[in-house]
Amino acid sequence: LDLRTSETVAKLCKGAGGKDRFRKQTGLPVSTYFSAVKMKWLLDNVPEVTKAADDGRCMFGTVESWLIYNLTGGKDGGIHITDISNASRYMLMNLKTLEWDEAICKTLGIPVKCLPKIVSNSEVYGKVKGFGILDGISIAGALGDQHAALLGQGCLEVGSSKNTYGTGCFMLLNTGLEAVPSHNGLLTTIGYKLGSEAK
């Protein structure tokens, strides 16, 4: 477990709202687990990352962002996106607007221009480029770990839930189109969005 961001979390938790200061917007507590804290740490502690952000060259993302960027051409026109299920775990996405929360980004010092475009879990994002025989194949889906399990185990109805065991034990409950905030420390997140026009 990488705990380099522990001090960053401690400082953020001293502010108004403590560990829940962004929970109303993002559904998540301030924690070493989420991407935003890692991004802030990099910007605060690695001069090359700070300079890249200042120069407009910094691109943050999660694993699917990196894969899709590289599969669609990388430095030669690669697409910088993240699917909505992974975006909901950055601790930067507003659950009401389904966009990056500019106020939270500003508080954390993370330039919105460094973040990938948020897309649905199921749409054509782009085509493979630079991989020979694979060139031209459409890339049309991305879904976060536990979110994929929720969908894959058929939890499509409000009230359906799933439990999976792996790196941890995770239970997810489908609450439908409305985010239901927890009063008991549970996370509120996006399950999935199947298509750019889906709700």
TALIN-V369614 format. One record per run of one state. SS is the DSSP state (a for helix, b for strand, c for the rest). FROM is the first residue (numbers start at 1). TO is the last residue. If there is no record, write none. Layout:
SS/FROM/TO, SS/FROM/TO
This chain:
c/1/5, a/6/13, c/14/17, a/18/20, c/21/22, a/23/26, c/27/34, a/35/45, c/46/46, a/47/54, c/55/62, a/63/71, c/72/80, b/81/83, a/84/87, c/88/92, b/93/94, c/95/98, b/99/100, c/101/101, a/102/108, c/109/111, a/112/114, c/115/116, b/117/119, c/120/125, b/126/127, c/128/131, a/132/134, c/135/137, b/138/139, c/140/144, a/145/152, c/153/160, b/161/165, c/166/168, b/169/173, c/174/199
